[in-house]
């Protein structure tokens, strides 16, 4: 049947296969591709050649062979004395051999595959292929014969075998390969080596900061439209601002703002998530293009179908959350300006919950310990507010749905922003947010997003919000609206809350397990990928980011 036919393998995929089988699997099976600076430089080199280098001597062809099981675009093809000579151009240096320049194994396989494609598809004599290394101006020539047929056939067969597997191959044994790999931030090879060897000297290959920013549309009545390859925000008064799509990670629409279908289409084509949040801060839903890797979701479903796995992950998560809460309370009361006596009983209760976590025999019991610790934490949190904060801004505890004071209004609003950040990271990683391990699917909120955000409530929201109140950044009359006992953020209040949240996401923090620093925005994605490592690689680093 047609749907059972094995698709031809891209010749570039054979290059990845020879470089690292895990790279091949991530790109070709899970369809994760990241173009870094080296890839763009290579594309620029090829474009230069295609634009006329060689004064018409070179040709470019897109070829495919069912017999060979491969397809690809030949960089350059030269005709000389009736023979065809495929050229492969590389911007880097050649491999130094005893007899002179040699090709790297991945370049060799790629060039031979192109040679076989040209010989079969263009029906011309091909005795050799050539690889030009531009960094050291080296030219390497390879014969195209029976050995080439064997090498390419074996590589195609190996690639097809990997396509039929749900398990990722292990990370490369040669760690030097990972340093130059564009997919290192997805693969996390250094983190996997650290999980296996606690003494491993980790090199940070994970980007410290996000490459793109979130676009928050806060003004009621604002409209998001499309202008060429940019998103145009038009305010009710007519003021317009353009935001290039390549700089945007997500669009967050607050309250009564709107987005056009043309803008949604641009977001879909560029992989930009679109999220809707009510004026009061409740997350409504989101849109993301693509469905994510099927293999990743199958592995996730299998792992989280195990009660034992879920309980183990939930213990790690709750331990990390409660530990962060305890340490935050202790850190915030180190100065002489605060009395610790009101915190002693809540901290004792939280420490008792911590000591009982490992004894929990099931998720319900574990959630009970978490809830008890949370109740004690929010009973203690108001005591961290400085005396000079006006009485109208001071909380009496935790109130939700609706918040009953300004502090809780900001806290709930920023928790909604955090939920959006976590959900976006989960979708970026390719996991299924409906499959969680601690929270139950009681509402439209995704359990996995609720799970993962527990690690970040204290460091990203609680600490930043408390600091903003103690710095007297809030104005009770201008930033809040009261409806009976309910308290909501005004337009200016929402802007201020968004600014506090986004500024916090930009701050750097040194991860205690990996040993390197990165922004909180990147930390969310890192923890999501470390969670996936619990069932796809070396477990052990997830939920170890507790405050010092």
Secondary structure as GFF3:
##gff-version 3
##sequence-region A 1 548
A	DSSP	three_ten_helix	2	4	.	.	.	ID=ss1
A	DSSP	beta_strand	9	10	.	.	.	ID=ss2
A	DSSP	alpha_helix	11	19	.	.	.	ID=ss3
A	DSSP	alpha_helix	21	24	.	.	.	ID=ss4
A	DSSP	pi_helix	25	29	.	.	.	ID=ss5
A	DSSP	alpha_helix	37	50	.	.	.	ID=ss6
A	DSSP	beta_strand	58	65	.	.	.	ID=ss7
A	DSSP	beta_strand	70	80	.	.	.	ID=ss8
A	DSSP	beta_strand	83	90	.	.	.	ID=ss9
A	DSSP	beta_strand	95	97	.	.	.	ID=ss10
A	DSSP	beta_strand	100	102	.	.	.	ID=ss11
A	DSSP	alpha_helix	105	121	.	.	.	ID=ss12
A	DSSP	beta_strand	128	133	.	.	.	ID=ss13
A	DSSP	beta_strand	138	143	.	.	.	ID=ss14
A	DSSP	alpha_helix	146	163	.	.	.	ID=ss15
A	DSSP	alpha_helix	176	179	.	.	.	ID=ss16
A	DSSP	alpha_helix	184	187	.	.	.	ID=ss17
A	DSSP	alpha_helix	189	196	.	.	.	ID=ss18
A	DSSP	beta_strand	213	217	.	.	.	ID=ss19
A	DSSP	beta_strand	223	227	.	.	.	ID=ss20
A	DSSP	beta_strand	230	234	.	.	.	ID=ss21
A	DSSP	beta_strand	240	244	.	.	.	ID=ss22
A	DSSP	three_ten_helix	245	247	.	.	.	ID=ss23
A	DSSP	beta_strand	248	254	.	.	.	ID=ss24
A	DSSP	beta_strand	258	259	.	.	.	ID=ss25
A	DSSP	alpha_helix	261	270	.	.	.	ID=ss26
A	DSSP	beta_strand	273	277	.	.	.	ID=ss27
A	DSSP	beta_strand	283	287	.	.	.	ID=ss28
A	DSSP	alpha_helix	294	304	.	.	.	ID=ss29
A	DSSP	alpha_helix	307	332	.	.	.	ID=ss30
A	DSSP	three_ten_helix	341	343	.	.	.	ID=ss31
A	DSSP	alpha_helix	344	356	.	.	.	ID=ss32
A	DSSP	three_ten_helix	357	359	.	.	.	ID=ss33
A	DSSP	alpha_helix	363	381	.	.	.	ID=ss34
A	DSSP	three_ten_helix	382	384	.	.	.	ID=ss35
A	DSSP	three_ten_helix	391	393	.	.	.	ID=ss36
A	DSSP	alpha_helix	406	429	.	.	.	ID=ss37
A	DSSP	alpha_helix	447	453	.	.	.	ID=ss38
A	DSSP	pi_helix	457	462	.	.	.	ID=ss39
A	DSSP	alpha_helix	463	470	.	.	.	ID=ss40
A	DSSP	alpha_helix	476	479	.	.	.	ID=ss41
A	DSSP	beta_strand	480	483	.	.	.	ID=ss42
A	DSSP	beta_strand	486	489	.	.	.	ID=ss43
A	DSSP	alpha_helix	491	506	.	.	.	ID=ss44
A	DSSP	beta_strand	508	510	.	.	.	ID=ss45
A	DSSP	beta_strand	517	519	.	.	.	ID=ss46
A	DSSP	alpha_helix	520	536	.	.	.	ID=ss47
###
